[in-house]
Amino acid sequence: MQKHEYLELDALAAPNGYVAPPTQEDLAYVVHFRKTCQRYQIDFAKADQDERNFVIHMAEKTFFRKRA
């Protein structure tokens, strides 16, 4: 039984698994996302669904345009 549980943990720790460390691009996106929230003065934790969708859309649009 324990061996099966360890296999599940190994699957989670795979390079693309749940516990994989963030890549440089992931970290850069988080920084960019926070700046986008500040630019539009939106507190993501307190925002309604429309504000969240807006800031996510703007962050993705500008981040991936810069990366291209």
N, C-alpha and C positions, 0 to 999 in steps of 0.2 A: 504494500500500500504506500509506504513512504517513497519508494522509488518512483511511482507514478506522480506523486506530488512534486518531486524534484524535477521531473521531466517537464511539468507544466511551468515551473519557475524558469527553467532553461529556455523554454519557448518565449517567455515574456522578456528575457534578457537578450534576445537576439538583436542584431544590429538595428533592425527596424521595429523592434519590440516596444512594449509599453515603457520600459525603464531605460531605454537607450538615451544617452546624453544628447542634449541639443547640439545641432551643427552650428557652424558660424553663421550660416544663412538664417537659421531659426532665430538665433540671438539678434541678428541685424533686423529681422522683421519685427521682433518684440519691441526693440528700441524705436523703430519707425512707427509702429502702431501707437505707442505711448505719445510720441510727438504729434501724431495725427489727432489723437484725442485732445491734447492740449491746444492744438491749433484751432479746433472747432469748439473748444471749451465744453467738452462732454466728459462727464465722469462715467466711465463704462459700467461701473458697479451699480450706479443709481439710474442709468439711462433706461428709457422705455425701448420697446422692440424696434421702433422706427429709427431711433437715434443709433442704436447698436448696429442695425443693418447699414445705415448710412456710413458710419465711421469704419466699419469693416470693409465696405465697398471702396471707400476712398483710400484707405490704407493699402489694400491689395492693388488697386489701380495704379497708384503712384509708386509703390514699391517695385512691382514687377516691371513697370515701364523703365525705372532706373536700372534694373538688373539686365535688361535686354541689350 
